[in-house]
Amino acid sequence: MDLSDFIRAGETVFCGQASGEPTTLTEKLVEQRESIGSIGVFLGLTLSESFGSEHSDFINFNSFGPMGKSKVLSDEGALNITPMHYGLIDQYIREGTLKCDIALVLLSPRGPNGKHSFGVINDYIRAAIDKARVVIGEVNDQVPWVYSEGYPEIEKFTALIETSRPLLTALPSKVTSLDEKIANHVSKYINDGSILQIGMGSIPEAIASRIMDRRDLGFHSGMASDFLVDLMVSGVVTNATKPFDKGISTAAILLGRTKLYEFANQNKNLKLRPSWHTHSGDVHRLKNFVSINSALEVDLTGQVGSEELNGIAVSAIGGQPDLVRAAHRSDGGHAVIALPSSARKGKYSRIVPQLSGPVTTARSDVDVIVTENGTADLRGKNLQQRRQALINIASPNFQEALEKS
Protein backbone atom coordinates (compact mmCIF):
# COMPACT_ATOMS: atom_id res chain seq x y z
CA MET A 1 0.00 0.00 0.00
CA ASP A 2 1.27 3.46 -0.93
CA LEU A 3 0.15 5.74 1.91
CA SER A 4 1.01 8.82 -0.13
CA ASP A 5 -2.16 8.05 -2.09
CA PHE A 6 -4.16 8.77 1.09
CA ILE A 7 -2.12 11.12 3.32
CA ARG A 8 -1.33 14.71 2.40
CA ALA A 9 1.60 16.77 3.61
CA GLY A 10 0.66 18.88 6.63
CA GLU A 11 -1.93 16.43 7.94
CA THR A 12 -1.97 14.78 11.37
CA VAL A 13 -2.12 11.02 11.83
CA PHE A 14 -3.61 9.26 14.85
CA CYS A 15 -2.42 5.69 15.41
CA GLY A 16 -3.92 3.09 17.67
CA GLN A 17 -1.77 2.99 20.79
CA ALA A 18 -0.23 0.30 23.02
CA SER A 19 -1.27 -3.24 22.03
CA GLY A 20 -3.68 -1.71 19.51
CA GLU A 21 -1.03 -0.22 17.24
CA PRO A 22 -1.44 -1.34 13.60
CA THR A 23 2.25 -2.03 13.23
CA THR A 24 2.21 -2.89 9.53
CA LEU A 25 0.66 0.50 8.81
CA THR A 26 2.91 2.44 11.16
CA GLU A 27 5.98 0.78 9.66
CA LYS A 28 4.80 1.78 6.18
CA LEU A 29 4.15 5.31 7.41
CA VAL A 30 7.76 5.63 8.52
CA GLU A 31 9.14 3.98 5.36
CA GLN A 32 7.13 6.25 3.08
CA ARG A 33 7.39 9.49 5.06
CA GLU A 34 9.58 11.26 2.51
CA SER A 35 7.17 10.58 -0.36
CA ILE A 36 4.25 11.74 1.83
CA GLY A 37 5.91 14.93 3.05
CA SER A 38 5.98 16.61 6.42
CA ILE A 39 3.20 15.32 8.72
CA GLY A 40 2.24 15.18 12.37
CA VAL A 41 1.79 11.92 14.29
CA PHE A 42 -0.03 11.74 17.62
CA LEU A 43 1.29 8.93 19.82
CA GLY A 44 0.02 7.35 23.03
CA LEU A 45 1.71 4.54 24.90
CA THR A 46 4.18 3.11 22.37
CA LEU A 47 5.39 -0.49 22.50
CA SER A 48 6.66 -1.02 18.98
CA GLU A 49 9.95 -0.13 17.32
CA SER A 50 8.14 1.72 14.53
CA PHE A 51 9.10 5.26 15.49
CA GLY A 52 12.55 6.70 16.14
CA SER A 53 13.99 10.18 16.52
CA GLU A 54 15.59 9.84 13.08
CA HIS A 55 12.08 9.90 11.62
CA SER A 56 11.54 13.45 12.85
CA ASP A 57 13.02 14.65 9.55
CA PHE A 58 9.50 14.40 8.12
CA ILE A 59 7.37 13.56 11.18
CA ASN A 60 6.44 15.93 14.00
CA PHE A 61 5.68 13.67 16.98
CA ASN A 62 3.17 14.79 19.61
CA SER A 63 1.82 12.97 22.65
CA PHE A 64 0.09 13.44 25.99
CA GLY A 65 3.22 12.06 27.66
CA PRO A 66 6.34 9.94 27.11
CA MET A 67 5.31 6.34 27.68
CA GLY A 68 6.97 3.12 26.65
CA LYS A 69 9.22 3.50 23.63
CA SER A 70 8.15 7.12 23.11
CA LYS A 71 10.23 7.96 26.21
CA VAL A 72 13.27 7.59 23.95
CA LEU A 73 11.76 10.09 21.51
CA SER A 74 11.26 12.50 24.39
CA ASP A 75 14.77 12.04 25.76
CA GLU A 76 16.21 12.75 22.31
CA GLY A 77 14.13 15.89 21.86
CA ALA A 78 11.88 14.46 19.16
CA LEU A 79 8.57 14.37 21.07
CA ASN A 80 6.34 17.35 21.77
CA ILE A 81 4.26 16.88 24.90
CA THR A 82 0.77 18.31 25.26
CA PRO A 83 -0.36 17.98 28.90
CA MET A 84 -3.92 16.72 29.05
CA HIS A 85 -6.18 14.38 30.95
CA TYR A 86 -6.48 11.01 29.27
CA GLY A 87 -10.26 11.06 29.62
CA LEU A 88 -10.48 14.29 27.60
CA ILE A 89 -8.61 13.16 24.48
CA ASP A 90 -11.84 11.80 22.98
CA GLN A 91 -13.52 15.20 23.45
CA TYR A 92 -10.53 17.13 22.12
CA ILE A 93 -10.57 15.04 18.93
CA ARG A 94 -14.30 15.48 18.36
CA GLU A 95 -14.27 19.25 18.91
CA GLY A 96 -11.11 19.74 16.83
CA THR A 97 -8.87 20.88 19.70
CA LEU A 98 -6.60 18.03 18.61
CA LYS A 99 -6.23 17.86 14.85
CA CYS A 100 -7.02 14.42 13.42
CA ASP A 101 -6.95 14.00 9.64
CA ILE A 102 -5.90 10.36 9.31
CA ALA A 103 -6.67 7.37 11.54
CA LEU A 104 -4.65 4.14 11.36
CA VAL A 105 -6.59 1.43 13.14
CA LEU A 106 -6.02 -2.20 14.16
CA LEU A 107 -9.04 -4.46 13.73
CA SER A 108 -9.92 -8.03 14.58
CA PRO A 109 -11.50 -10.40 12.09
CA ARG A 110 -15.31 -10.48 12.02
CA GLY A 111 -16.89 -11.92 15.13
CA PRO A 112 -20.20 -13.43 16.28
CA ASN A 113 -22.19 -10.33 15.28
CA GLY A 114 -20.68 -10.36 11.80
CA LYS A 115 -18.65 -7.22 12.49
CA HIS A 116 -15.01 -6.52 13.12
CA SER A 117 -14.06 -5.37 16.64
CA PHE A 118 -11.55 -2.77 17.81
CA GLY A 119 -9.52 -5.68 19.11
CA VAL A 120 -7.67 -4.77 22.29
CA ILE A 121 -8.32 -1.02 22.59
CA ASN A 122 -11.38 1.21 22.61
CA ASP A 123 -9.93 4.34 24.18
CA TYR A 124 -10.16 7.37 21.88
CA ILE A 125 -9.80 5.45 18.61
CA ARG A 126 -13.54 5.64 17.82
CA ALA A 127 -13.41 9.43 18.04
CA ALA A 128 -10.42 9.41 15.67
CA ILE A 129 -12.34 7.25 13.18
CA ASP A 130 -15.35 9.58 13.29
CA LYS A 131 -13.26 12.72 12.84
CA ALA A 132 -10.62 11.64 10.31
CA ARG A 133 -10.82 12.42 6.60
CA VAL A 134 -9.17 9.07 5.83
CA VAL A 135 -9.40 5.88 7.92
CA ILE A 136 -7.19 2.90 7.10
CA GLY A 137 -7.68 -0.39 8.89
CA GLU A 138 -5.29 -3.29 9.44
CA VAL A 139 -7.28 -6.51 9.90
CA ASN A 140 -4.96 -8.85 11.80
CA ASP A 141 -6.17 -12.44 12.12
CA GLN A 142 -4.26 -12.81 15.40
CA VAL A 143 -6.23 -10.05 17.12
CA PRO A 144 -8.97 -11.28 19.49
CA TRP A 145 -12.57 -10.28 18.91
CA VAL A 146 -13.54 -8.39 22.07
CA TYR A 147 -16.93 -7.04 23.09
CA SER A 148 -16.92 -3.25 23.12
CA GLU A 149 -19.06 -0.16 23.20
CA GLY A 150 -19.77 0.13 19.50
CA TYR A 151 -18.01 -1.61 16.65
CA PRO A 152 -16.11 -0.30 13.62
CA GLU A 153 -18.37 0.80 10.79
CA ILE A 154 -16.50 -0.47 7.76
CA GLU A 155 -18.19 2.02 5.46
CA LYS A 156 -16.16 4.74 7.25
CA PHE A 157 -12.91 3.07 6.25
CA THR A 158 -11.13 4.31 3.15
CA ALA A 159 -8.98 1.19 2.81
CA LEU A 160 -8.24 -2.12 4.54
CA ILE A 161 -5.23 -4.39 4.55
CA GLU A 162 -5.06 -7.94 5.90
CA THR A 163 -2.13 -9.12 8.02
CA SER A 164 -1.14 -11.91 10.39
CA ARG A 165 1.34 -11.00 13.10
CA PRO A 166 1.54 -11.31 16.90
CA LEU A 167 0.09 -8.53 19.01
CA LEU A 168 2.34 -6.22 20.94
CA THR A 169 2.58 -7.37 24.55
CA ALA A 170 3.48 -5.95 27.92
CA LEU A 171 6.94 -6.60 29.24
CA PRO A 172 6.93 -9.17 32.05
CA SER A 173 7.08 -7.70 35.54
CA LYS A 174 9.24 -9.15 38.29
CA VAL A 175 7.53 -8.82 41.67
CA THR A 176 10.07 -8.03 44.40
CA SER A 177 9.86 -8.33 48.17
CA LEU A 178 9.48 -4.53 48.29
CA ASP A 179 6.48 -4.74 45.95
CA GLU A 180 4.95 -7.37 48.22
CA LYS A 181 5.35 -5.13 51.27
CA ILE A 182 3.62 -2.28 49.46
CA ALA A 183 0.87 -4.63 48.28
CA ASN A 184 0.29 -5.87 51.81
CA HIS A 185 -0.43 -2.32 52.98
CA VAL A 186 -2.60 -1.47 49.95
CA SER A 187 -4.68 -4.65 50.24
CA LYS A 188 -6.08 -3.48 53.59
CA TYR A 189 -8.08 -0.86 51.69
CA ILE A 190 -9.69 -3.41 49.36
CA ASN A 191 -12.74 -5.04 50.91
CA ASP A 192 -15.36 -7.44 49.62
CA GLY A 193 -17.48 -5.58 47.07
CA SER A 194 -14.83 -2.95 46.25
CA ILE A 195 -14.59 -1.77 42.65
CA LEU A 196 -10.98 -1.56 41.48
CA GLN A 197 -9.09 0.78 39.22
CA ILE A 198 -5.54 -0.48 38.98
CA GLY A 199 -2.80 -0.23 36.39
CA MET A 200 -0.07 -2.61 35.36
CA GLY A 201 3.39 -3.43 36.63
CA SER A 202 4.98 -5.26 39.51
CA ILE A 203 3.10 -3.46 42.31
CA PRO A 204 -0.37 -4.08 40.76
CA GLU A 205 0.58 -7.72 40.18
CA ALA A 206 1.64 -8.04 43.81
CA ILE A 207 -1.62 -6.42 44.95
CA ALA A 208 -3.65 -8.81 42.81
CA SER A 209 -1.98 -11.80 44.44
CA ARG A 210 -2.82 -10.40 47.91
CA ILE A 211 -6.57 -10.11 47.31
CA MET A 212 -7.37 -13.60 46.09
CA ASP A 213 -9.46 -14.14 49.25
CA ARG A 214 -11.80 -11.21 48.48
CA ARG A 215 -15.24 -11.68 47.01
CA ASP A 216 -17.47 -9.82 44.56
CA LEU A 217 -14.91 -7.24 43.52
CA GLY A 218 -15.60 -5.08 40.51
CA PHE A 219 -13.17 -3.93 37.84
CA HIS A 220 -13.41 -0.51 36.16
CA SER A 221 -10.04 0.66 34.87
CA GLY A 222 -8.27 2.37 32.02
CA MET A 223 -6.12 -0.67 31.48
CA ALA A 224 -6.38 -4.41 32.13
CA SER A 225 -3.44 -6.77 32.40
CA ASP A 226 -2.91 -10.51 32.85
CA PHE A 227 -3.77 -10.56 36.54
CA LEU A 228 -7.38 -9.73 35.68
CA VAL A 229 -7.71 -13.21 34.19
CA ASP A 230 -6.80 -14.83 37.51
CA LEU A 231 -9.12 -12.54 39.46
CA MET A 232 -12.06 -13.31 37.18
CA VAL A 233 -11.47 -17.05 36.78
CA SER A 234 -11.11 -17.51 40.54
CA GLY A 235 -14.37 -15.69 41.22
CA VAL A 236 -12.73 -12.77 43.04
CA VAL A 237 -13.94 -10.28 40.42
CA THR A 238 -17.62 -10.78 39.64
CA ASN A 239 -18.70 -7.13 39.12
CA ALA A 240 -21.88 -7.96 41.00
CA THR A 241 -22.00 -4.65 42.89
CA LYS A 242 -21.50 -2.24 39.98
CA PRO A 243 -24.40 0.14 39.30
CA PHE A 244 -23.65 -0.09 35.57
CA ASP A 245 -21.72 -2.65 33.52
CA LYS A 246 -23.04 -5.13 36.08
CA GLY A 247 -21.32 -8.50 35.76
CA ILE A 248 -18.79 -7.07 33.29
CA SER A 249 -15.16 -6.02 33.76
CA THR A 250 -14.50 -2.82 31.84
CA ALA A 251 -11.32 -1.20 30.54
CA ALA A 252 -10.19 1.03 27.68
CA ILE A 253 -7.09 -1.03 26.84
CA LEU A 254 -6.09 -4.66 27.19
CA LEU A 255 -2.35 -4.86 27.63
CA GLY A 256 -0.91 -8.18 28.67
CA ARG A 257 0.32 -11.30 27.00
CA THR A 258 -1.26 -14.27 25.21
CA LYS A 259 -3.05 -15.32 28.40
CA LEU A 260 -5.10 -12.11 28.52
CA TYR A 261 -5.79 -11.92 24.79
CA GLU A 262 -7.04 -15.51 24.61
CA PHE A 263 -9.24 -14.97 27.68
CA ALA A 264 -10.75 -11.80 26.20
CA ASN A 265 -11.66 -13.38 22.86
CA GLN A 266 -15.48 -13.41 22.59
CA ASN A 267 -15.77 -13.23 26.41
CA LYS A 268 -19.09 -11.62 27.33
CA ASN A 269 -17.85 -10.86 30.86
CA LEU A 270 -15.24 -8.41 29.57
CA LYS A 271 -15.97 -5.23 27.64
CA LEU A 272 -13.87 -2.42 26.21
CA ARG A 273 -15.24 1.07 26.80
CA PRO A 274 -13.97 4.48 25.58
CA SER A 275 -11.54 6.34 27.82
CA TRP A 276 -14.08 9.08 28.51
CA HIS A 277 -16.26 6.40 30.10
CA THR A 278 -13.52 4.72 32.12
CA HIS A 279 -12.05 8.00 33.37
CA SER A 280 -14.98 10.42 33.43
CA GLY A 281 -18.47 9.31 32.43
CA ASP A 282 -20.36 7.78 35.35
CA VAL A 283 -17.33 7.03 37.53
CA HIS A 284 -18.80 9.29 40.21
CA ARG A 285 -21.65 6.77 40.63
CA LEU A 286 -19.34 3.97 41.79
CA LYS A 287 -19.51 3.18 45.49
CA ASN A 288 -16.57 1.52 47.24
CA PHE A 289 -14.38 2.62 44.33
CA VAL A 290 -10.69 2.00 45.09
CA SER A 291 -8.26 3.75 42.76
CA ILE A 292 -4.64 2.56 42.94
CA ASN A 293 -2.01 4.64 41.17
CA SER A 294 1.71 5.28 41.44
CA ALA A 295 3.89 8.38 41.48
CA LEU A 296 7.43 9.63 40.99
CA GLU A 297 7.35 11.83 44.09
CA VAL A 298 5.06 12.93 46.88
CA ASP A 299 5.81 16.10 48.83
CA LEU A 300 5.25 16.61 52.53
CA THR A 301 1.86 18.27 52.00
CA GLY A 302 0.56 15.35 49.92
CA GLN A 303 0.99 16.78 46.44
CA VAL A 304 1.67 14.04 43.87
CA GLY A 305 4.09 14.34 40.96
CA SER A 306 3.86 11.67 38.26
CA GLU A 307 5.11 13.46 35.14
CA GLU A 308 8.57 14.98 35.52
CA LEU A 309 11.72 14.72 37.62
CA ASN A 310 14.01 17.75 37.70
CA GLY A 311 12.74 19.00 34.36
CA ILE A 312 12.93 15.64 32.59
CA ALA A 313 9.65 14.26 31.26
CA VAL A 314 9.11 10.73 32.56
CA SER A 315 5.44 9.91 32.09
CA ALA A 316 1.97 11.34 31.43
CA ILE A 317 -0.79 12.85 33.50
CA GLY A 318 -2.92 9.99 32.24
CA GLY A 319 -6.13 9.39 34.14
CA GLN A 320 -4.69 9.76 37.63
CA PRO A 321 -6.32 13.08 38.65
CA ASP A 322 -9.78 12.03 37.41
CA LEU A 323 -9.68 8.61 39.03
CA VAL A 324 -8.12 9.78 42.29
CA ARG A 325 -10.81 12.43 42.68
CA ALA A 326 -13.59 9.96 41.88
CA ALA A 327 -12.29 7.41 44.37
CA HIS A 328 -11.73 10.02 47.08
CA ARG A 329 -15.34 11.15 46.75
CA SER A 330 -16.74 7.63 46.45
CA ASP A 331 -18.88 6.41 49.34
CA GLY A 332 -16.65 3.79 50.96
CA GLY A 333 -13.89 4.32 48.39
CA HIS A 334 -10.22 5.14 48.66
CA ALA A 335 -7.71 6.92 46.43
CA VAL A 336 -4.39 5.15 46.97
CA ILE A 337 -1.01 6.36 45.72
CA ALA A 338 1.49 3.50 46.09
CA LEU A 339 5.22 3.95 45.55
CA PRO A 340 8.59 2.79 46.91
CA SER A 341 10.01 5.14 49.52
CA SER A 342 13.27 5.61 47.62
CA ALA A 343 14.73 5.40 44.12
CA ARG A 344 18.04 4.53 42.44
CA LYS A 345 18.86 1.78 44.94
CA GLY A 346 18.12 3.99 47.91
CA LYS A 347 20.05 7.06 46.75
CA TYR A 348 17.03 9.36 46.49
CA SER A 349 13.91 9.76 48.60
CA ARG A 350 10.57 9.72 46.83
CA ILE A 351 8.97 11.50 49.77
CA VAL A 352 10.34 15.00 49.30
CA PRO A 353 10.04 18.48 50.84
CA GLN A 354 9.09 19.93 47.46
CA LEU A 355 8.26 18.35 44.11
CA SER A 356 10.90 18.70 41.40
CA GLY A 357 8.24 18.76 38.66
CA PRO A 358 4.60 19.77 38.17
CA VAL A 359 1.77 18.74 40.46
CA THR A 360 -0.16 15.92 38.81
CA THR A 361 -2.70 15.36 41.57
CA ALA A 362 -3.66 18.04 44.07
CA ARG A 363 -3.12 17.43 47.77
CA SER A 364 -6.82 18.06 48.38
CA ASP A 365 -7.68 15.02 46.24
CA VAL A 366 -5.18 12.65 47.80
CA ASP A 367 -6.51 10.07 50.21
CA VAL A 368 -3.87 7.50 51.17
CA ILE A 369 -0.13 7.33 50.42
CA VAL A 370 1.53 3.92 50.74
CA THR A 371 5.17 2.86 50.72
CA GLU A 372 6.83 -0.35 51.87
CA ASN A 373 7.18 1.32 55.30
CA GLY A 374 3.49 1.82 55.93
CA THR A 375 0.48 3.98 55.21
CA ALA A 376 -0.18 7.70 55.53
CA ASP A 377 -3.92 8.35 55.62
CA LEU A 378 -4.17 12.06 54.84
CA ARG A 379 -7.93 12.47 55.11
CA GLY A 380 -8.82 15.27 57.51
CA LYS A 381 -5.20 15.89 58.50
CA ASN A 382 -3.77 19.39 58.69
CA LEU A 383 -0.46 20.23 57.04
CA GLN A 384 1.65 19.50 60.11
CA GLN A 385 -0.07 16.16 60.63
CA ARG A 386 0.43 15.31 56.97
CA ARG A 387 4.13 16.09 57.14
CA GLN A 388 4.62 13.78 60.08
CA ALA A 389 2.54 10.98 58.58
CA LEU A 390 4.53 11.13 55.34
CA ILE A 391 7.90 11.29 57.09
CA ASN A 392 6.90 8.18 59.01
CA ILE A 393 6.58 6.17 55.78
CA ALA A 394 9.67 7.63 54.12
CA SER A 395 12.90 5.66 53.93
CA PRO A 396 14.60 5.71 57.36
CA ASN A 397 17.73 6.97 55.60
CA PHE A 398 15.98 10.24 54.78
CA GLN A 399 13.64 10.78 57.72
CA GLU A 400 16.03 13.02 59.67
CA ALA A 401 16.67 15.25 56.66
CA LEU A 402 12.93 15.47 56.01
CA GLU A 403 12.32 16.44 59.64
CA LYS A 404 14.87 19.26 59.34
CA SER A 405 13.35 20.49 56.08
C-alpha positions in Angstrom: 0.0 0.0 0.0 1.3 3.5 -0.9 0.1 5.7 1.9 1.0 8.8 -0.1 -2.2 8.1 -2.1 -4.2 8.8 1.1 -2.1 11.1 3.3 -1.3 14.7 2.4 1.6 16.8 3.6 0.7 18.9 6.6 -1.9 16.4 7.9 -2.0 14.8 11.4 -2.1 11.0 11.8 -3.6 9.3 14.8 -2.4 5.7 15.4 -3.9 3.1 17.7 -1.8 3.0 20.8 -0.2 0.3 23.0 -1.3 -3.2 22.0 -3.7 -1.7 19.5 -1.0 -0.2 17.2 -1.4 -1.3 13.6 2.3 -2.0 13.2 2.2 -2.9 9.5 0.7 0.5 8.8 2.9 2.4 11.2 6.0 0.8 9.7 4.8 1.8 6.2 4.1 5.3 7.4 7.8 5.6 8.5 9.1 4.0 5.4 7.1 6.3 3.1 7.4 9.5 5.1 9.6 11.3 2.5 7.2 10.6 -0.4 4.3 11.7 1.8 5.9 14.9 3.0 6.0 16.6 6.4 3.2 15.3 8.7 2.2 15.2 12.4 1.8 11.9 14.3 0.0 11.7 17.6 1.3 8.9 19.8 0.0 7.4 23.0 1.7 4.5 24.9 4.2 3.1 22.4 5.4 -0.5 22.5 6.7 -1.0 19.0 10.0 -0.1 17.3 8.1 1.7 14.5 9.1 5.3 15.5 12.6 6.7 16.1 14.0 10.2 16.5 15.6 9.8 13.1 12.1 9.9 11.6 11.5 13.5 12.8 13.0 14.7 9.6 9.5 14.4 8.1 7.4 13.6 11.2 6.4 15.9 14.0 5.7 13.7 17.0 3.2 14.8 19.6 1.8 13.0 22.7 0.1 13.4 26.0 3.2 12.1 27.7 6.3 9.9 27.1 5.3 6.3 27.7 7.0 3.1 26.7 9.2 3.5 23.6 8.2 7.1 23.1 10.2 8.0 26.2 13.3 7.6 23.9 11.8 10.1 21.5 11.3 12.5 24.4 14.8 12.0 25.8 16.2 12.7 22.3 14.1 15.9 21.9 11.9 14.5 19.2 8.6 14.4 21.1 6.3 17.4 21.8 4.3 16.9 24.9 0.8 18.3 25.3 -0.4 18.0 28.9 -3.9 16.7 29.0 -6.2 14.4 30.9 -6.5 11.0 29.3 -10.3 11.1 29.6 -10.5 14.3 27.6 -8.6 13.2 24.5 -11.8 11.8 23.0 -13.5 15.2 23.5 -10.5 17.1 22.1 -10.6 15.0 18.9 -14.3 15.5 18.4 -14.3 19.3 18.9 -11.1 19.7 16.8 -8.9 20.9 19.7 -6.6 18.0 18.6 -6.2 17.9 14.8 -7.0 14.4 13.4 -6.9 14.0 9.6 -5.9 10.4 9.3 -6.7 7.4 11.5 -4.6 4.1 11.4 -6.6 1.4 13.1 -6.0 -2.2 14.2 -9.0 -4.5 13.7 -9.9 -8.0 14.6 -11.5 -10.4 12.1 -15.3 -10.5 12.0 -16.9 -11.9 15.1 -20.2 -13.4 16.3 -22.2 -10.3 15.3 -20.7 -10.4 11.8 -18.7 -7.2 12.5 -15.0 -6.5 13.1 -14.1 -5.4 16.6 -11.5 -2.8 17.8 -9.5 -5.7 19.1 -7.7 -4.8 22.3 -8.3 -1.0 22.6 -11.4 1.2 22.6 -9.9 4.3 24.2 -10.2 7.4 21.9 -9.8 5.4 18.6 -13.5 5.6 17.8 -13.4 9.4 18.0 -10.4 9.4 15.7 -12.3 7.3 13.2 -15.4 9.6 13.3 -13.3 12.7 12.8 -10.6 11.6 10.3 -10.8 12.4 6.6 -9.2 9.1 5.8 -9.4 5.9 7.9 -7.2 2.9 7.1 -7.7 -0.4 8.9 -5.3 -3.3 9.4 -7.3 -6.5 9.9 -5.0 -8.9 11.8 -6.2 -12.4 12.1 -4.3 -12.8 15.4 -6.2 -10.0 17.1 -9.0 -11.3 19.5 -12.6 -10.3 18.9 -13.5 -8.4 22.1 -16.9 -7.0 23.1 -16.9 -3.3 23.1 -19.1 -0.2 23.2 -19.8 0.1 19.5 -18.0 -1.6 16.6 -16.1 -0.3 13.6 -18.4 0.8 10.8 -16.5 -0.5 7.8 -18.2 2.0 5.5 -16.2 4.7 7.3 -12.9 3.1 6.2 -11.1 4.3 3.2 -9.0 1.2 2.8 -8.2 -2.1 4.5 -5.2 -4.4 4.5 -5.1 -7.9 5.9 -2.1 -9.1 8.0 -1.1 -11.9 10.4 1.3 -11.0 13.1 1.5 -11.3 16.9 0.1 -8.5 19.0 2.3 -6.2 20.9 2.6 -7.4 24.5 3.5 -5.9 27.9 6.9 -6.6 29.2 6.9 -9.2 32.0 7.1 -7.7 35.5 9.2 -9.1 38.3 7.5 -8.8 41.7 10.1 -8.0 44.4 9.9 -8.3 48.2 9.5 -4.5 48.3 6.5 -4.7 45.9 4.9 -7.4 48.2 5.4 -5.1 51.3 3.6 -2.3 49.5 0.9 -4.6 48.3 0.3 -5.9 51.8 -0.4 -2.3 53.0 -2.6 -1.5 50.0 -4.7 -4.7 50.2 -6.1 -3.5 53.6 -8.1 -0.9 51.7 -9.7 -3.4 49.4 -12.7 -5.0 50.9 -15.4 -7.4 49.6 -17.5 -5.6 47.1 -14.8 -3.0 46.3 -14.6 -1.8 42.7 -11.0 -1.6 41.5 -9.1 0.8 39.2 -5.5 -0.5 39.0 -2.8 -0.2 36.4 -0.1 -2.6 35.4 3.4 -3.4 36.6 5.0 -5.3 39.5 3.1 -3.5 42.3 -0.4 -4.1 40.8 0.6 -7.7 40.2 1.6 -8.0 43.8 -1.6 -6.4 44.9 -3.7 -8.8 42.8 -2.0 -11.8 44.4 -2.8 -10.4 47.9 -6.6 -10.1 47.3 -7.4 -13.6 46.1 -9.5 -14.1 49.3 -11.8 -11.2 48.5 -15.2 -11.7 47.0 -17.5 -9.8 44.6 -14.9 -7.2 43.5 -15.6 -5.1 40.5 -13.2 -3.9 37.8 -13.4 -0.5 36.2 -10.0 0.7 34.9 -8.3 2.4 32.0 -6.1 -0.7 31.5 -6.4 -4.4 32.1 -3.4 -6.8 32.4 -2.9 -10.5 32.9 -3.8 -10.6 36.5 -7.4 -9.7 35.7 -7.7 -13.2 34.2 -6.8 -14.8 37.5 -9.1 -12.5 39.5 -12.1 -13.3 37.2 -11.5 -17.0 36.8 -11.1 -17.5 40.5 -14.4 -15.7 41.2 -12.7 -12.8 43.0 -13.9 -10.3 40.4 -17.6 -10.8 39.6 -18.7 -7.1 39.1 -21.9 -8.0 41.0 -22.0 -4.6 42.9 -21.5 -2.2 40.0 -24.4 0.1 39.3 -23.6 -0.1 35.6 -21.7 -2.7 33.5 -23.0 -5.1 36.1 -21.3 -8.5 35.8 -18.8 -7.1 33.3 -15.2 -6.0 33.8 -14.5 -2.8 31.8 -11.3 -1.2 30.5 -10.2 1.0 27.7 -7.1 -1.0 26.8 -6.1 -4.7 27.2 -2.4 -4.9 27.6 -0.9 -8.2 28.7 0.3 -11.3 27.0 -1.3 -14.3 25.2 -3.1 -15.3 28.4 -5.1 -12.1 28.5 -5.8 -11.9 24.8 -7.0 -15.5 24.6 -9.2 -15.0 27.7 -10.7 -11.8 26.2 -11.7 -13.4 22.9 -15.5 -13.4 22.6 -15.8 -13.2 26.4 -19.1 -11.6 27.3 -17.8 -10.9 30.9 -15.2 -8.4 29.6 -16.0 -5.2 27.6 -13.9 -2.4 26.2 -15.2 1.1 26.8 -14.0 4.5 25.6 -11.5 6.3 27.8 -14.1 9.1 28.5 -16.3 6.4 30.1 -13.5 4.7 32.1 -12.1 8.0 33.4 -15.0 10.4 33.4 -18.5 9.3 32.4 -20.4 7.8 35.4 -17.3 7.0 37.5 -18.8 9.3 40.2 -21.6 6.8 40.6 -19.3 4.0 41.8 -19.5 3.2 45.5 -16.6 1.5 47.2 -14.4 2.6 44.3 -10.7 2.0 45.1 -8.3 3.7 42.8 -4.6 2.6 42.9 -2.0 4.6 41.2 1.7 5.3 41.4 3.9 8.4 41.5 7.4 9.6 41.0 7.4 11.8 44.1 5.1 12.9 46.9 5.8 16.1 48.8 5.3 16.6 52.5 1.9 18.3 52.0 0.6 15.3 49.9 1.0 16.8 46.4 1.7 14.0 43.9 4.1 14.3 41.0 3.9 11.7 38.3 5.1 13.5 35.1 8.6 15.0 35.5 11.7 14.7 37.6 14.0 17.7 37.7 12.7 19.0 34.4 12.9 15.6 32.6 9.6 14.3 31.3 9.1 10.7 32.6 5.4 9.9 32.1 2.0 11.3 31.4 -0.8 12.9 33.5 -2.9 10.0 32.2 -6.1 9.4 34.1 -4.7 9.8 37.6 -6.3 13.1 38.6 -9.8 12.0 37.4 -9.7 8.6 39.0 -8.1 9.8 42.3 -10.8 12.4 42.7 -13.6 10.0 41.9 -12.3 7.4 44.4 -11.7 10.0 47.1 -15.3 11.1 46.7 -16.7 7.6 46.5 -18.9 6.4 49.3 -16.6 3.8 51.0 -13.9 4.3 48.4 -10.2 5.1 48.7 -7.7 6.9 46.4 -4.4 5.2 47.0 -1.0 6.4 45.7 1.5 3.5 46.1 5.2 3.9 45.5 8.6 2.8 46.9 10.0 5.1 49.5 13.3 5.6 47.6 14.7 5.4 44.1 18.0 4.5 42.4 18.9 1.8 44.9 18.1 4.0 47.9 20.1 7.1 46.8 17.0 9.4 46.5 13.9 9.8 48.6 10.6 9.7 46.8 9.0 11.5 49.8 10.3 15.0 49.3 10.0 18.5 50.8 9.1 19.9 47.5 8.3 18.3 44.1 10.9 18.7 41.4 8.2 18.8 38.7 4.6 19.8 38.2 1.8 18.7 40.5 -0.2 15.9 38.8 -2.7 15.4 41.6 -3.7 18.0 44.1 -3.1 17.4 47.8 -6.8 18.1 48.4 -7.7 15.0 46.2 -5.2 12.6 47.8 -6.5 10.1 50.2 -3.9 7.5 51.2 -0.1 7.3 50.4 1.5 3.9 50.7 5.2 2.9 50.7 6.8 -0.3 51.9 7.2 1.3 55.3 3.5 1.8 55.9 0.5 4.0 55.2 -0.2 7.7 55.5 -3.9 8.4 55.6 -4.2 12.1 54.8 -7.9 12.5 55.1 -8.8 15.3 57.5 -5.2 15.9 58.5 -3.8 19.4 58.7 -0.5 20.2 57.0 1.7 19.5 60.1 -0.1 16.2 60.6 0.4 15.3 57.0 4.1 16.1 57.1 4.6 13.8 60.1 2.5 11.0 58.6 4.5 11.1 55.3 7.9 11.3 57.1 6.9 8.2 59.0 6.6 6.2 55.8 9.7 7.6 54.1 12.9 5.7 53.9 14.6 5.7 57.4 17.7 7.0 55.6 16.0 10.2 54.8 13.6 10.8 57.7 16.0 13.0 59.7 16.7 15.2 56.7 12.9 15.5 56.0 12.3 16.4 59.6 14.9 19.3 59.3 13.4 20.5 56.1 
